[in-house]
Each structure stands twice: as structure tokens, then as C-alpha cells.
Amino acid sequence: MLNADIDKINLLSGSSKKLLLKNLKFEISSKSIFTILGKNGSGKTTLIKSLTGLLPQNQYEVKGRVEFSKNDLLNLAPEILRSIRKDKIRYVFQDAINSFDPLRKFEYYFNNSDAAMLEIEEQLLYFVLPGYDKISKLYPYELSGGMAQRMSLIFALLAKPNLIILDEPTSGVDYAIVNLILLKLKEFVMDGENSVIIVTQDINFAEKVSDYIAFISDGTISQFFPANEFINSIEKEHNQFINSYRELN
């Protein structure tokens, strides 16, 4: 599905460089949910944006390869990469409101999804959102952050991609919605050869939704462990890392 081998990600500032992340090596297989745990500021969002060239090239330097469907995503023509992000790899960012054009109503996004009205209505009902007639007439800024996040996930699902990447999907939503997201992601990966990557600091959600879990700390990423073995499998020196998560959640 996706194989990342990124040597380093540097932040550029004039003629100087600051190393942000290094030795990011992992493989994402099909029919699985992979979660990367990390505290605020650990580089989670930077990592997922680097996978498909979303980091501004005048601000960041990414060295390495990210293979997806026999393509190196870091060395593709911009139009090909945009096509992959539209049809094959979809993102759901924490700040979902700003993922939409503030001057376009949701009707625009539904019309460009090529999805049947029945499927649209089913997804809206599932995620406890207003029906199409009402929500299609709204602008993104008229929704709460949690509602916008659910809308972003709906558009990702309607695109029927191979991979969905989510940034802090449990932020801004209550426990009942978290469970709906969990069930929908599990359903998604069992449909065809799909996969999910989640970055979060919510260890409880990670243990419930994931097939495999890794963590990002000190500028690099651990290996992925089976979720039911994660706590016991990590090296003893990382116990403090896990205990700090237990205290936060």
C-alpha cells in the first residue's frame, strides 16, 4: 500500500536548516488501521503532510522516498500528485474548517463528489448531521469544528480512496461521535484493500480502533506493534512515555 523511507525533514529558514524529524521508516499494508501516537509538538502533522508533498517546499526539505502504487510520491509531477490526493489518498485534518474554501457552500463539494444522493444522505444521517437540503446550503464557517471534521470525513469516504489519513479525529467531538468514527473506519478498511493512518495523542482511542500502533518522540518514529501487544512490546525505557499518556486520557 504505502512504504515510507524518509531520512529527514528539515525546516528551512533563510540559509539555515533545522532538523525536525529523522529516520521515518514504516510500511502501511491494506485492510488495516495504523495509528501514530504523539504529544502536541512532536511532529505528527508534519509527518503526515510530508507523505504526499503537502509541506511547502520553500519552508521544508524532505529527503527520502514514499512509495505508493509503485510511485514515489516525493518525485511526481504536481498534477499527478494532485490527482492521487483527490482519488487515492484523502486527508481529514484537525482544523477541518480551513480545509474547505470559505467562499463555497457544501453543495459545491457534494456536486464534485460524484456520489449518489442516497449515499450522501446515509452518511449525513450516520454522522448525526443535518440532511442534504439544509447542510448543502451552508458555508464551512457556519459549522462547528466537530461538524466540519465529520463533513471532511464524509467527503473522504465518498471519494472511495485507498487510504484515509486522519489528524486527531477525536478532537472536538463527544464520546458517541467517537464511537461512530471508530466503527466507520473499521468498516472502511474491510471494504476492498483500504487502509487508514491516524495521528493522535488519544491513546484510549488508538487502542480501540487500531490494528497497529507506533509512537513519535524525540524526532523519530518507533516500529509499529500490534495494538493488543503495544504496551507490553515497547522497550522498558519508554514506559514513562506511555504512563504520561495514561495520565492525560
C-alpha positions in Angstrom: 0.0 0.0 0.0 2.4 2.7 1.2 6.1 2.4 2.1 7.8 5.4 3.7 11.6 5.7 4.0 12.2 9.4 4.9 15.8 10.2 6.1 15.0 13.6 7.4 12.6 16.6 7.3 14.2 20.0 7.8 12.6 23.3 8.5 14.2 26.0 6.2 14.9 29.5 7.5 17.0 31.6 5.1 20.2 29.7 4.5 19.9 27.6 7.7 18.1 24.3 8.3 16.6 22.9 11.5 16.1 19.1 11.7 12.5 18.3 12.7 12.2 14.6 12.1 14.5 11.7 11.0 14.6 8.0 10.3 10.9 7.8 9.4 10.6 4.2 8.1 7.4 2.3 8.1 5.1 0.3 5.8 1.3 0.6 5.7 -0.4 -2.5 4.5 -4.0 -2.9 3.3 -7.1 -3.8 5.4 -5.5 -2.3 8.5 -5.7 0.8 10.7 -2.3 2.2 11.7 -2.0 4.8 14.5 0.9 7.0 15.4 0.8 8.4 18.9 2.5 11.6 19.7 2.2 14.6 22.0 1.5 18.1 20.8 4.5 19.4 19.0 6.0 16.0 18.4 5.7 16.4 14.6 2.7 14.3 13.8 1.1 16.7 11.4 4.4 17.4 9.7 4.9 13.7 9.2 1.5 13.0 7.5 1.8 16.1 5.4 5.2 15.1 4.2 3.9 11.8 2.8 2.2 13.4 -0.2 4.1 16.6 -0.6 1.8 18.9 1.3 4.6 20.7 3.1 5.5 24.0 1.3 8.8 23.4 -0.5 10.1 26.9 0.3 9.7 26.1 4.1 10.5 22.4 4.4 13.0 20.0 2.9 12.0 16.3 2.8 14.7 13.8 2.0 13.7 10.2 1.1 11.1 8.2 -0.7 7.4 7.5 -0.1 6.2 4.7 -2.4 2.5 4.3 -3.2 1.2 2.2 -6.1 4.7 1.9 -7.5 5.1 5.7 -7.5 7.5 7.8 -5.4 5.1 10.5 -4.1 8.0 12.8 -3.4 9.1 12.9 -7.0 5.9 13.2 -9.0 4.7 15.9 -11.3 2.3 18.2 -9.3 -0.7 17.4 -11.5 -0.2 13.6 -10.9 0.2 14.2 -7.2 -3.0 16.3 -7.0 -4.9 13.5 -8.8 -3.6 10.9 -6.2 -4.7 13.2 -3.3 -8.1 13.6 -4.9 -8.8 10.0 -5.8 -6.5 7.7 -3.9 -5.3 9.3 -0.6 -7.6 11.6 1.3 -6.9 13.7 4.4 -9.1 14.6 7.3 -7.3 17.4 9.2 -8.0 18.5 12.8 -8.6 22.1 11.6 -11.2 20.9 9.1 -13.0 24.2 8.6 -9.9 25.6 7.0 -9.7 22.6 4.7 -12.6 24.0 2.8 -12.9 27.1 0.6 -14.7 29.6 2.8 -16.5 31.1 -0.2 -18.0 27.8 -1.4 -21.1 26.2 0.1 -21.1 22.5 0.8 -23.3 22.0 -2.2 -20.1 22.6 -4.4 -18.3 19.7 -2.7 -21.2 17.3 -2.9 -21.6 18.1 -6.6 -18.0 17.3 -7.2 -18.1 14.1 -5.2 -20.0 12.2 -8.0 -21.7 10.3 -5.2 -25.4 9.2 -5.3 -27.8 11.2 -3.2 -28.8 8.1 -1.3 -25.2 7.5 -0.2 -24.8 11.2 0.8 -27.9 11.2 2.9 -26.9 7.9 4.5 -23.5 9.3 5.5 -25.1 12.5 6.9 -27.6 10.5 8.9 -24.9 8.2 10.2 -22.7 11.0 11.5 -25.7 12.9 13.1 -25.6 15.8 10.7 -28.4 17.8 9.1 -29.9 16.4 5.8 -28.6 17.4 2.4 -31.2 20.1 1.7 -30.1 22.1 4.8 -26.3 21.4 5.1 -25.6 21.8 1.3 -26.7 25.5 1.6 -24.2 26.2 4.4 -20.7 27.6 4.3 -17.9 25.8 6.2 -17.6 28.6 8.8 -21.2 28.1 9.7 -20.4 24.7 11.2 -18.7 23.9 14.5 -15.2 22.4 14.3 -16.5 18.9 15.2 -19.2 19.1 12.5 -16.7 20.3 9.9 -14.4 17.4 10.8 -17.2 14.9 10.2 -18.1 16.6 6.9 -14.4 16.3 5.9 -14.5 12.6 6.8 -17.8 12.1 4.8 -16.2 13.7 1.7 -13.2 11.4 2.1 -15.4 8.4 2.3 -17.5 9.5 -0.7 -14.3 9.6 -2.8 -13.7 5.9 -2.1 -9.9 6.3 -1.8 -7.5 3.5 -0.9 -6.0 5.4 2.0 -7.5 7.9 4.5 -5.2 9.9 6.8 -6.7 11.5 9.9 -5.2 14.1 12.2 -6.6 14.0 15.7 -10.0 12.6 14.7 -11.4 12.6 18.3 -10.8 16.3 19.0 -13.9 18.4 19.1 -16.4 15.5 19.2 -18.2 13.8 22.0 -17.9 10.1 23.0 -20.9 9.0 21.0 -19.4 10.5 17.8 -16.0 9.0 18.5 -17.6 5.6 18.5 -19.3 6.3 15.2 -16.0 7.3 13.7 -14.3 4.2 15.1 -16.9 1.9 13.6 -16.9 3.7 10.2 -13.1 3.4 9.9 -13.2 -0.3 10.7 -15.9 -0.7 8.0 -13.8 1.3 5.5 -10.7 -0.9 5.8 -12.6 -4.0 5.3 -14.1 -2.7 2.1 -11.7 -3.7 -0.7 -8.0 -3.2 0.0 -8.2 0.1 2.0 -6.1 1.4 4.9 -6.1 4.2 7.4 -3.4 6.2 9.1 -4.3 8.1 12.3 -2.1 10.5 14.2 -3.3 11.3 17.7 -2.5 11.8 21.3 -5.6 9.9 22.4 -4.1 6.5 23.5 -7.5 5.1 24.5 -9.0 5.7 21.0 -5.8 4.3 19.5 -6.0 1.0 21.4 -9.7 0.6 20.4 -9.5 1.5 16.7 -6.0 0.3 15.6 -4.6 -2.8 14.2 -1.1 -1.4 14.7 0.4 1.4 16.9 3.7 3.3 16.8 4.7 6.5 18.6 6.7 9.5 17.5 9.1 11.0 20.1 12.4 12.7 20.0 12.1 13.4 16.3 11.7 9.9 15.1 9.1 7.1 15.0 9.1 3.7 16.6 8.2 0.5 14.8 4.5 -0.4 14.6 3.4 -3.0 17.1 0.1 -5.0 17.0 -2.4 -2.9 19.1 -3.0 -5.7 21.6 0.7 -6.0 22.2 1.7 -2.3 22.1 2.0 -1.6 25.8 3.9 -4.8 26.6 6.1 -4.7 23.4 7.7 -1.3 23.7 11.0 -1.1 25.3 11.1 -0.5 29.1 12.7 2.9 28.7 9.5 4.1 27.0 7.3 3.3 30.0 7.3 6.9 31.2 6.1 8.0 27.7 3.1 5.6 28.0 2.4 6.5 31.6 2.2 10.2 30.7 -0.4 9.4 28.1 -2.4 7.4 30.7 -2.5 10.4 32.9 -3.8 12.7 30.1 -6.6 10.4 28.9 
